[in-house]
Each structure stands twice: as structure tokens, then as C-alpha cells.
Amino acid sequence: MTAETIAAPRYISYVPLTDLTPAPRNPKRHELELIIASIDMHGLVEIPVVDERTQTTLHGHGRRESLLEMQARGMRTPGGVLVDEDGGWLVPILRGWSSKSDAEAEALAIKLNRLPGEGGWDAREFAEILEDLATSDAELFDSLAIPHDEIDQMLRQVDPETLPGGIREDEPATLHLPDDGERDGLSPDDDGRDPHTSCPACGHLFTPGRR
């Protein structure tokens, strides 16, 4: 059987960073220092998307700005980025999607920024991962840059004794909601044990006496 060439509807190509044109309007704001730190640590993983109709950036303005700033600062070339013969950075972009109108392009740009965060987090799995990172790799834990009050709010919902390694890890996670008897902002569990306290090393919550 003769192999046929299939034209990929989506494909990646490398273009000069300076040729990556921003959209005329982009209401999304960015924490550039956090993006820069992430790219410097992990490389460029999530690549910008270009609208074929307008040849402008559809998604990835924060990464574009961060890469420009990194190059201006003389930082090392991130993983996933190539260097041309003149020292310029070549960045991968996703191509193959074309908007039907400016309105569609702007609507999709908003969706690509909003929808990933709309589902929230599974409190139990989030707590498990945070605890693993906090105890195994402090640098990676710190790189998450999650405010302590946000971590506390998330972990307060889960009885840490039901997490892996806890004395009741086979039980479903017990949720401690804000109205179930908080003392000083921390909740005792359903059996009246001591309230959760914060680890002095990493700030995550635990129950005294947990093995």
C-alpha cells in the first residue's frame, strides 16, 4: 500500500521572536517575572498560537513579552528556543488555525485564557502534590509562587490524615469547610482532634501527631 502524505491541520514552525506580532487588543495582564522564572526553569513548553488570517498572536502574549525581556537581559536561551546565526531567538509557534473575523479571534483569545482555570482544583489531589513537593523539592515548591493564604485555604478543606502516608489514608478525604467549627482560622477534625497547624518549614498544614 502506498503511503500518502497527510497535510497536518495544525503544525509547529520556528519564527524569529521579533517577528511574533501581538494582537491589536489584548486585555489579559501578566505576571512577567513569574512567567520568566518558569520559562528559565522548565524551558518554553506551552508555545504561542498565531492566527493565520491576521498573522498576529492569538494566545501567548505573556510568553512573547517574557522571552523578549529575557533576551534583553542577556539570560540564557531557554529550552525549546533556537538561536539563529545572528544570535536572535527563534521560537516555536502553533500554526494552522484561521479566524473568520476579528470578533471570533478576540472571543477565542479570551476563552483560551479563561477556560483552563474555570474548573478549579481537586482539593485532595492538590494537597497531595503540594505536600510531596514541599517535602521532596523545596525549589520546585517555591517556584509555584502560590500565596500562603491560598494554600492554607485549599489545604484547610482536606484532613491531612487521609492523604498518602496518613494514619487514615484509605478513608475518603474529610472536607473542613469554613462553617464547620474553625478555631483561630483552623479546623479541628470530626473526632475532635487538635486543629491543623502550619509547618514552620514550608507553611503547609498538618495535624499534630500524624506519623
Backbone as CSV, one residue per row, in Angstrom:
resi,resn,N_x,N_y,N_z,CA_x,CA_y,CA_z,C_x,C_y,C_z
1,MET,0.843,-1.184,0.000,0.000,0.000,0.000,0.887,1.245,0.000
2,THR,0.579,2.181,-0.854,1.378,3.393,-0.981,1.025,4.364,0.136
3,ALA,2.063,4.832,0.814,1.836,5.786,1.894,1.453,7.138,1.313
4,GLU,0.459,7.745,1.876,0.022,9.063,1.434,0.474,10.130,2.422
5,THR,0.825,11.284,1.888,1.211,12.397,2.735,-0.040,13.089,3.257
6,ILE,-0.123,13.200,4.556,-1.273,13.840,5.178,-0.887,15.251,5.600
7,ALA,-1.653,16.216,5.133,-1.392,17.611,5.498,-1.929,17.849,6.902
8,ALA,-1.051,18.194,7.820,-1.459,18.417,9.202,-2.235,19.724,9.322
9,PRO,-3.434,19.685,9.921,-4.197,20.929,10.082,-3.588,21.862,11.116
10,ARG,-2.789,21.321,12.020,-2.058,22.118,12.997,-0.604,21.683,12.934
11,TYR,0.305,22.642,12.974,1.720,22.298,12.888,2.548,23.354,13.606
12,ILE,3.768,22.996,13.913,4.676,23.899,14.623,5.758,24.389,13.673
13,SER,6.027,25.663,13.709,7.147,26.219,12.946,7.900,27.190,13.847
14,TYR,9.164,27.429,13.505,10.007,28.352,14.263,10.105,29.670,13.517
15,VAL,9.905,30.764,14.251,9.980,32.097,13.658,10.828,32.980,14.568
16,PRO,11.420,34.035,14.018,12.151,34.972,14.876,11.228,35.570,15.932
17,LEU,11.709,35.638,17.140,10.907,36.198,18.231,10.420,37.599,17.892
18,THR,11.267,38.381,17.256,10.909,39.764,16.924,9.831,39.836,15.842
19,ASP,9.573,38.726,15.149,8.524,38.705,14.116,7.174,38.273,14.676
20,LEU,7.146,37.884,15.952,5.890,37.455,16.564,5.101,38.710,16.948
21,THR,4.093,39.024,16.153,3.349,40.273,16.299,2.209,40.124,17.303
22,PRO,2.082,41.028,18.270,0.969,40.946,19.220,-0.348,41.322,18.554
23,ALA,-1.447,40.865,19.132,-2.768,41.252,18.636,-2.992,42.730,18.917
24,PRO,-3.820,43.387,18.112,-4.084,44.821,18.339,-4.648,45.106,19.727
25,ARG,-5.487,44.180,20.249,-6.058,44.339,21.584,-5.870,43.038,22.365
26,ASN,-5.378,43.182,23.583,-5.208,42.017,24.451,-5.421,42.458,25.893
27,PRO,-6.606,42.182,26.457,-6.906,42.662,27.805,-6.247,41.858,28.925
28,LYS,-5.636,40.716,28.599,-5.046,39.877,29.637,-3.768,40.506,30.158
29,ARG,-3.668,40.618,31.481,-2.453,41.093,32.134,-1.614,39.894,32.552
30,HIS,-0.317,40.125,32.738,0.588,39.019,33.007,1.566,39.350,34.135
31,GLU,1.879,38.339,34.929,2.946,38.440,35.925,4.234,38.000,35.240
32,LEU,4.875,38.933,34.560,6.008,38.574,33.711,7.137,37.903,34.484
33,GLU,7.402,38.354,35.698,8.516,37.758,36.446,8.263,36.287,36.743
34,LEU,7.012,35.937,37.010,6.684,34.531,37.262,6.817,33.708,35.982
35,ILE,6.373,34.270,34.865,6.497,33.557,33.588,7.967,33.396,33.213
36,ILE,8.753,34.456,33.412,10.184,34.397,33.120,10.850,33.312,33.954
37,ALA,10.532,33.274,35.240,11.134,32.267,36.120,10.745,30.865,35.688
38,SER,9.501,30.677,35.272,9.042,29.363,34.832,9.745,28.928,33.545
39,ILE,9.829,29.834,32.579,10.499,29.504,31.316,11.976,29.222,31.555
40,ASP,12.594,30.002,32.433,14.009,29.795,32.725,14.242,28.432,33.385
41,MET,13.299,28.004,34.212,13.452,26.727,34.920,13.110,25.529,34.036
42,HIS,12.012,25.623,33.276,11.494,24.462,32.549,11.660,24.545,31.033
43,GLY,12.039,25.711,30.513,12.054,25.894,29.075,10.698,26.369,28.583
44,LEU,10.605,26.647,27.290,9.344,27.080,26.693,8.552,25.822,26.352
45,VAL,7.508,25.549,27.135,6.725,24.321,26.976,5.411,24.600,26.264
46,GLU,4.670,25.590,26.750,3.411,25.972,26.102,3.730,27.064,25.088
47,ILE,3.546,26.758,23.824,4.026,27.668,22.785,2.923,28.614,22.325
48,PRO,3.296,29.799,21.830,2.303,30.756,21.333,1.535,30.205,20.136
49,VAL,0.341,30.745,19.947,-0.519,30.376,18.821,-0.699,31.603,17.939
50,VAL,-0.583,31.410,16.626,-0.732,32.519,15.678,-1.994,32.317,14.838
51,ASP,-2.737,33.376,14.646,-3.922,33.383,13.791,-3.457,33.544,12.343
52,GLU,-3.757,32.570,11.513,-3.277,32.621,10.125,-3.911,33.763,9.339
53,ARG,-5.137,34.136,9.686,-5.803,35.212,8.936,-5.127,36.553,9.169
54,THR,-4.781,36.823,10.414,-4.218,38.134,10.743,-2.696,38.116,10.888
55,GLN,-2.127,36.898,11.016,-0.699,36.743,11.247,-0.253,37.432,12.536
56,THR,-1.160,37.498,13.505,-0.816,38.061,14.808,-0.990,36.999,15.883
57,THR,-0.439,37.270,17.048,-0.519,36.326,18.152,-1.956,36.206,18.643
58,LEU,-2.428,34.974,18.720,-3.758,34.716,19.247,-3.677,34.400,20.742
59,HIS,-2.686,33.608,21.117,-2.528,33.167,22.501,-1.033,33.066,22.779
60,GLY,-0.606,33.638,23.908,0.803,33.568,24.250,1.488,34.915,24.352
61,HIS,0.699,35.964,24.575,1.304,37.293,24.683,2.254,37.391,25.877
62,GLY,1.889,36.761,26.993,2.768,36.796,28.156,4.084,36.101,27.905
63,ARG,4.039,34.973,27.202,5.276,34.270,26.866,6.113,35.089,25.883
64,ARG,5.447,35.727,24.937,6.176,36.582,23.987,6.898,37.701,24.732
65,GLU,6.171,38.432,25.599,6.788,39.532,26.345,7.912,39.029,27.243
66,SER,7.700,37.892,27.867,8.713,37.346,28.774,9.981,36.970,28.024
67,LEU,9.833,36.349,26.862,11.003,35.967,26.074,11.765,37.198,25.593
68,LEU,11.037,38.219,25.190,11.711,39.458,24.769,12.509,40.059,25.924
69,GLU,11.930,40.038,27.125,12.605,40.577,28.293,13.801,39.716,28.670
70,MET,13.660,38.405,28.570,14.766,37.506,28.890,15.945,37.742,27.954
71,GLN,15.651,37.905,26.663,16.729,38.151,25.709,17.379,39.512,25.966
72,ALA,16.565,40.515,26.286,17.103,41.848,26.564,18.002,41.833,27.793
73,ARG,17.703,40.982,28.762,18.506,40.884,29.978,19.770,40.044,29.781
74,GLY,19.885,39.418,28.613,21.044,38.573,28.371,20.964,37.228,29.080
75,MET,19.749,36.784,29.389,19.581,35.497,30.057,19.872,34.360,29.089
76,ARG,20.099,33.190,29.632,20.406,32.033,28.801,19.213,31.691,27.911
77,THR,19.514,31.081,26.766,18.455,30.682,25.846,17.637,29.563,26.472
78,PRO,16.325,29.725,26.572,15.510,28.683,27.202,15.455,27.423,26.351
79,GLY,15.189,26.299,27.003,14.959,25.071,26.269,13.776,25.230,25.333
80,GLY,13.863,24.662,24.145,12.794,24.778,23.169,12.940,25.960,22.243
81,VAL,13.878,26.857,22.537,14.131,28.038,21.702,15.455,27.839,20.973
82,LEU,15.486,28.173,19.687,16.703,28.061,18.895,17.357,29.431,18.746
83,VAL,18.600,29.432,18.319,19.339,30.673,18.094,19.797,30.706,16.640
84,ASP,19.504,31.818,15.947,19.925,31.915,14.550,21.378,32.371,14.465
85,GLU,21.877,32.495,13.266,23.295,32.805,13.061,23.662,34.205,13.544
86,ASP,22.662,35.062,13.710,22.920,36.415,14.202,22.681,36.547,15.713
87,GLY,22.390,35.439,16.368,22.152,35.464,17.809,20.714,35.726,18.196
88,GLY,19.830,35.869,17.224,18.419,36.095,17.534,17.733,34.806,17.963
89,TRP,16.695,34.954,18.740,15.962,33.772,19.211,14.870,33.394,18.220
90,LEU,14.780,32.091,17.954,13.729,31.534,17.118,12.788,30.748,18.027
91,VAL,11.511,31.111,18.008,10.562,30.481,18.923,9.574,29.605,18.154
92,PRO,9.163,28.481,18.756,8.152,27.633,18.113,6.773,28.250,18.291
93,ILE,5.967,28.183,17.252,4.591,28.666,17.334,3.665,27.616,16.725
94,LEU,2.444,27.579,17.215,1.438,26.674,16.658,0.708,27.402,15.542
95,ARG,0.632,26.750,14.390,0.015,27.366,13.222,-1.098,26.464,12.706
96,GLY,-1.906,27.016,11.813,-2.919,26.232,11.125,-4.349,26.626,11.453
97,TRP,-4.546,27.507,12.457,-5.909,27.951,12.753,-6.100,29.356,12.218
98,SER,-7.258,29.572,11.587,-7.543,30.879,10.997,-8.912,31.365,11.458
99,SER,-8.961,32.575,11.987,-10.236,33.142,12.427,-11.057,33.602,11.234
100,LYS,-12.363,33.660,11.464,-13.255,34.155,10.411,-13.429,35.670,10.494
101,SER,-13.150,36.229,11.667,-13.330,37.672,11.862,-12.520,38.099,13.071
102,ASP,-12.367,39.409,13.228,-11.679,39.924,14.412,-12.443,39.558,15.682
103,ALA,-13.784,39.557,15.580,-14.595,39.223,16.749,-14.343,37.782,17.191
104,GLU,-14.273,36.862,16.245,-14.012,35.461,16.605,-12.625,35.307,17.209
105,ALA,-11.651,35.993,16.638,-10.282,35.906,17.160,-10.220,36.387,18.603
106,GLU,-10.882,37.498,18.898,-10.837,38.031,20.258,-11.629,37.163,21.223
107,ALA,-12.738,36.592,20.744,-13.521,35.700,21.603,-12.715,34.461,21.957
108,LEU,-12.039,33.851,20.990,-11.245,32.659,21.268,-10.058,32.996,22.159
109,ALA,-9.440,34.152,21.951,-8.316,34.547,22.800,-8.745,34.623,24.261
110,ILE,-9.939,35.147,24.511,-10.448,35.226,25.878,-10.704,33.821,26.421
111,LYS,-11.306,32.954,25.612,-11.584,31.583,26.044,-10.293,30.833,26.390
112,LEU,-9.278,30.985,25.566,-8.024,30.271,25.808,-7.375,30.707,27.114
113,ASN,-7.633,31.933,27.534,-7.094,32.416,28.801,-7.975,32.048,29.990
114,ARG,-9.308,32.061,29.804,-10.226,31.862,30.925,-10.548,30.405,31.207
115,LEU,-10.833,29.623,30.183,-11.396,28.297,30.388,-10.501,27.339,31.176
116,PRO,-9.174,27.344,30.976,-8.361,26.388,31.736,-8.495,26.524,33.246
117,GLY,-8.763,27.713,33.747,-8.857,27.899,35.191,-10.262,27.788,35.749
118,GLU,-11.269,27.596,34.878,-12.648,27.610,35.334,-13.021,26.382,36.159
119,GLY,-12.339,25.271,35.963,-12.709,24.050,36.672,-12.250,24.005,38.112
120,GLY,-11.378,24.905,38.508,-10.862,24.900,39.872,-9.886,23.747,40.100
121,TRP,-9.748,23.342,41.376,-8.791,22.300,41.740,-9.476,21.237,42.582
122,ASP,-9.028,20.005,42.435,-9.440,18.948,43.349,-8.614,19.113,44.624
123,ALA,-9.286,19.447,45.747,-8.562,19.802,46.965,-7.652,18.678,47.449
124,ARG,-8.122,17.436,47.391,-7.324,16.317,47.899,-6.056,16.125,47.069
125,GLU,-6.215,16.039,45.743,-5.044,15.809,44.890,-4.094,16.995,44.937
126,PHE,-4.657,18.192,45.020,-3.831,19.392,45.117,-2.987,19.341,46.392
127,ALA,-3.623,18.958,47.497,-2.910,18.863,48.765,-1.819,17.797,48.715
128,GLU,-2.116,16.653,48.084,-1.122,15.584,47.970,0.117,16.070,47.219
129,ILE,-0.121,16.743,46.096,1.000,17.204,45.275,1.800,18.277,46.001
130,LEU,1.104,19.219,46.643,1.813,20.255,47.378,2.671,19.662,48.490
131,GLU,2.122,18.688,49.203,2.895,18.077,50.280,4.113,17.343,49.725
132,ASP,3.923,16.613,48.615,5.055,15.899,48.009,6.152,16.877,47.591
133,LEU,5.743,17.983,46.963,6.729,18.970,46.526,7.411,19.631,47.711
134,ALA,6.620,19.974,48.737,7.182,20.666,49.893,8.213,19.817,50.613
135,THR,8.010,18.498,50.617,8.915,17.617,51.364,10.031,17.041,50.507
136,SER,9.885,17.087,49.182,10.893,16.453,48.325,11.730,17.442,47.528
137,ASP,11.188,18.602,47.196,11.933,19.552,46.368,11.457,20.964,46.693
138,ALA,12.099,21.589,47.647,11.678,22.916,48.103,11.747,23.953,46.982
139,GLU,12.733,23.808,46.086,12.867,24.779,44.997,11.652,24.739,44.076
140,LEU,11.210,23.527,43.721,10.029,23.407,42.875,8.791,23.905,43.604
141,PHE,8.686,23.594,44.896,7.546,24.068,45.680,7.508,25.594,45.682
142,ASP,8.649,26.222,45.947,8.697,27.681,45.976,8.389,28.281,44.607
143,SER,8.778,27.559,43.543,8.576,28.094,42.196,7.100,28.184,41.819
144,LEU,6.226,27.493,42.553,4.796,27.588,42.282,4.274,28.994,42.571
145,ALA,4.939,29.686,43.507,4.590,31.072,43.844,3.119,31.216,44.207
146,ILE,2.587,30.226,44.920,1.202,30.306,45.366,1.179,31.024,46.710
147,PRO,0.371,32.065,46.870,0.310,32.767,48.154,-0.047,31.819,49.296
148,HIS,0.543,32.062,50.469,0.313,31.175,51.608,-1.160,31.099,51.981
149,ASP,-1.870,32.221,51.901,-3.275,32.180,52.288,-4.088,31.326,51.325
150,GLU,-3.680,31.289,50.043,-4.378,30.438,49.080,-4.107,28.965,49.361
151,ILE,-2.852,28.642,49.709,-2.528,27.268,50.066,-3.273,26.855,51.329
152,ASP,-3.281,27.740,52.318,-3.982,27.432,53.560,-5.464,27.171,53.304
153,GLN,-6.074,28.009,52.478,-7.494,27.860,52.188,-7.770,26.522,51.515
154,MET,-6.888,26.105,50.611,-7.085,24.837,49.919,-6.859,23.653,50.856
155,LEU,-5.747,23.682,51.581,-5.417,22.545,52.431,-6.337,22.435,53.638
156,ARG,-6.950,23.551,54.035,-7.862,23.514,55.166,-9.080,22.649,54.866
157,GLN,-9.352,22.415,53.582,-10.510,21.623,53.200,-10.264,20.118,53.327
158,VAL,-9.000,19.713,53.518,-8.668,18.291,53.494,-8.070,17.865,54.818
159,ASP,-8.555,16.760,55.378,-7.964,16.185,56.581,-6.646,15.529,56.182
160,PRO,-5.509,16.044,56.624,-4.225,15.516,56.166,-3.991,14.062,56.559
161,GLU,-4.719,13.553,57.550,-4.543,12.156,57.923,-5.110,11.211,56.869
162,THR,-5.896,11.738,55.915,-6.423,10.905,54.844,-5.569,10.981,53.588
163,LEU,-4.495,11.752,53.631,-3.575,11.815,52.500,-2.619,10.631,52.544
164,PRO,-1.939,10.287,51.433,-0.995,9.167,51.433,0.025,9.305,52.560
165,GLY,0.193,8.237,53.346,1.107,8.270,54.472,0.426,8.624,55.769
166,GLY,-0.820,9.097,55.705,-1.565,9.439,56.906,-2.137,8.195,57.554
167,ILE,-2.527,8.296,58.812,-2.986,7.113,59.532,-4.361,6.654,59.062
168,ARG,-5.070,7.489,58.278,-6.371,7.085,57.746,-6.398,7.292,56.239
169,GLU,-5.309,6.929,55.570,-5.188,7.228,54.142,-6.178,6.449,53.279
170,ASP,-6.746,5.347,53.789,-7.699,4.577,52.997,-9.105,5.156,53.051
171,GLU,-9.321,6.145,53.913,-10.633,6.757,54.019,-10.769,7.901,53.020
172,PRO,-12.005,8.203,52.633,-12.206,9.378,51.778,-11.743,10.637,52.511
173,ALA,-11.300,11.613,51.750,-10.850,12.866,52.362,-11.997,13.542,53.083
174,THR,-11.717,14.048,54.269,-12.707,14.802,55.031,-12.542,16.275,54.716
175,LEU,-13.629,16.888,54.252,-13.562,18.301,53.920,-13.894,19.132,55.147
176,HIS,-13.070,20.141,55.417,-13.315,21.071,56.508,-13.678,22.409,55.884
177,LEU,-14.942,22.705,55.858,-15.395,23.930,55.240,-15.397,25.062,56.260
178,PRO,-15.439,26.300,55.818,-15.319,27.439,56.737,-16.343,27.463,57.856
179,ASP,-17.512,26.788,57.706,-18.538,26.876,58.728,-18.595,25.652,59.631
180,ASP,-17.539,24.788,59.640,-17.654,23.579,60.442,-16.841,23.653,61.737
181,GLY,-16.759,24.840,62.322,-16.165,24.934,63.648,-14.720,25.338,63.638
182,GLU,-14.361,26.342,62.888,-12.983,26.792,62.850,-12.585,27.418,64.187
183,ARG,-11.343,27.185,64.575,-10.779,27.857,65.746,-9.527,28.597,65.281
184,ASP,-9.586,29.921,65.417,-8.440,30.743,65.000,-8.075,30.496,63.547
185,GLY,-9.099,30.262,62.722,-8.846,30.093,61.293,-8.468,28.685,60.912
186,LEU,-8.352,27.742,61.880,-8.002,26.371,61.574,-9.086,25.458,62.116
187,SER,-9.305,24.308,61.459,-10.435,23.469,61.809,-10.001,22.194,62.497
188,PRO,-10.682,21.823,63.618,-10.463,20.503,64.175,-11.133,19.473,63.290
189,ASP,-10.687,18.216,63.339,-11.339,17.218,62.512,-12.604,16.725,63.192
190,ASP,-13.316,15.776,62.540,-14.613,15.356,63.027,-14.553,14.618,64.362
191,ASP,-13.397,14.095,64.756,-13.275,13.380,66.013,-12.766,14.278,67.131
192,GLY,-12.668,15.572,66.871,-12.282,16.499,67.913,-10.802,16.568,68.180
193,ARG,-9.968,16.084,67.232,-8.534,16.175,67.444,-8.070,17.621,67.316
194,ASP,-6.808,17.816,67.594,-6.276,19.165,67.565,-6.475,19.791,66.199
195,PRO,-6.625,21.110,66.127,-6.748,21.776,64.836,-5.455,21.650,64.047
196,HIS,-5.586,21.819,62.737,-4.413,21.807,61.869,-3.501,22.980,62.218
197,THR,-2.217,22.766,62.049,-1.250,23.837,62.236,-0.385,23.950,61.002
198,SER,0.340,25.045,60.881,1.178,25.274,59.709,2.585,24.765,59.954
199,CYS,3.133,24.092,58.951,4.509,23.612,59.035,5.446,24.812,59.029
200,PRO,6.365,24.937,59.984,7.263,26.090,60.013,8.259,26.083,58.872
201,ALA,8.439,24.932,58.220,9.419,24.837,57.139,8.847,25.307,55.815
202,CYS,7.599,24.846,55.521,7.055,25.162,54.198,5.720,25.877,54.257
203,GLY,5.103,25.943,55.441,3.851,26.664,55.568,2.612,25.837,55.293
204,HIS,2.765,24.531,54.893,1.568,23.753,54.632,0.995,23.242,55.939
205,LEU,-0.291,22.855,55.897,-0.992,22.455,57.103,-0.781,20.981,57.419
206,PHE,-0.757,20.650,58.697,-0.695,19.254,59.124,-1.361,19.140,60.483
207,THR,-1.695,17.914,60.858,-2.291,17.673,62.153,-1.240,17.123,63.092
208,PRO,-1.020,17.722,64.259,-0.033,17.199,65.187,-0.321,15.743,65.513
209,GLY,0.733,14.955,65.579,0.590,13.551,65.882,0.537,12.673,64.661
210,ARG,0.449,13.282,63.496,0.459,12.486,62.277,1.834,11.880,62.087
211,ARG,1.858,10.590,61.713,3.145,9.943,61.580,3.861,10.394,60.328
